[in-house]
Amino acid sequence: MAEFHKIARVDEVPPGEVKQYTVEDRPVALCNVGGELYAFEDICTHQYAHLSEGKLEDALIRCPLHGAAFDVRTGEAKSLPAVKPVPTHTVRLKDGYVYVALNPKQVKVARRRRGRGRR
């Protein structure tokens, strides 16, 4: 059985907003779409970038790096350059708090390197 982790108060993420939390050393994005809370791995599957730094449009989150879009409800990649889904996490609300159970699947992409040009 998955372990649930308390990450936020229910009212901490208002509708149309997304915030990043760290759970077991993993970045987790929590967003509010029309009053429903969704959690997903906060890393783009195309190239390393935090999706929570992108724009949330209805149920789509856009990567700030190249604009790939993902459905926050299912994790499905909805536009190029991403083709792989982002793992979603199970959300449970209890006594005014948000609990998340991590999906065992993790995004595996290389981190961006800064300041290095081609040789």
C-alpha positions in Angstrom: 0.0 0.0 0.0 1.3 3.5 -0.9 2.4 5.8 1.8 0.6 9.2 1.9 2.5 12.3 2.8 0.9 15.5 4.1 2.1 18.4 1.9 -0.2 21.3 2.2 -3.4 22.8 3.6 -6.4 22.4 1.2 -6.7 26.2 0.8 -2.9 26.7 0.1 -3.3 26.3 -3.7 -6.2 28.4 -5.0 -8.0 27.6 -8.3 -5.8 28.3 -11.4 -2.6 28.1 -9.3 0.3 25.5 -9.1 2.9 25.2 -6.4 6.0 22.9 -5.9 6.6 20.7 -2.9 9.3 18.2 -2.1 8.3 14.7 -1.1 11.0 12.1 -0.4 13.5 14.3 -2.3 11.3 14.4 -5.4 9.7 17.6 -6.8 5.9 17.4 -6.8 3.6 19.9 -8.4 0.2 20.5 -6.8 -2.3 22.4 -8.8 -6.0 23.4 -8.5 -8.2 23.0 -11.5 -11.7 24.3 -10.8 -11.5 23.3 -7.1 -10.0 19.8 -7.8 -6.4 19.2 -6.7 -4.0 17.2 -8.8 -0.4 16.2 -8.1 2.3 15.2 -10.6 6.0 14.8 -11.0 7.3 18.4 -11.4 9.8 17.6 -14.2 9.2 17.8 -17.9 9.7 14.5 -19.7 11.3 16.2 -22.7 14.1 18.1 -21.0 14.8 19.0 -17.4 12.6 21.9 -16.3 10.1 22.4 -13.4 6.6 22.3 -14.8 5.4 24.4 -11.8 7.3 27.3 -13.3 5.2 27.1 -16.5 1.7 28.3 -17.2 -1.4 26.4 -16.0 -4.3 26.8 -18.6 -7.4 24.9 -17.4 -6.1 21.3 -17.0 -3.0 21.8 -19.1 0.4 22.8 -17.7 3.0 24.2 -20.1 6.7 23.6 -19.7 8.5 26.9 -19.3 11.4 25.7 -21.4 9.9 24.6 -24.8 6.1 24.9 -24.2 5.3 21.1 -24.1 1.8 20.7 -22.6 0.6 18.0 -20.2 -2.8 17.2 -18.8 -2.5 17.5 -15.1 -5.3 15.0 -14.5 -3.7 12.1 -16.4 -0.1 13.2 -17.0 -0.6 12.7 -20.8 1.7 14.7 -23.0 -0.6 16.9 -25.2 1.9 18.7 -27.4 5.4 18.4 -28.8 8.3 18.3 -28.0 7.2 16.0 -25.1 5.9 12.6 -26.1 6.1 10.7 -22.8 3.6 11.3 -20.0 4.5 12.8 -16.7 3.8 10.6 -13.7 0.8 11.6 -11.7 0.4 11.1 -7.9 -2.6 10.0 -5.9 -4.2 12.9 -3.9 -6.2 12.5 -0.8 -7.9 15.2 1.3 -8.4 14.8 5.0 -9.2 17.2 7.8 -8.3 20.2 5.7 -4.9 18.9 4.5 -3.7 17.5 1.2 -1.9 14.1 1.2 0.0 12.7 -1.7 1.1 9.1 -2.5 4.0 9.1 -4.9 3.8 7.2 -8.1 6.8 4.8 -8.3 7.5 5.9 -11.8 9.9 8.9 -12.1 10.9 11.2 -14.9 14.4 10.3 -16.2 15.9 13.2 -18.1 19.3 14.8 -17.9 19.6 18.1 -16.0 20.4 21.1 -18.1 24.0 22.2 -18.0 24.7 25.9 -17.9 27.7 27.7 -19.2 28.9 24.9 -21.4 29.2 25.4 -25.1 30.1 23.0 -27.9 33.7 22.1 -28.3 
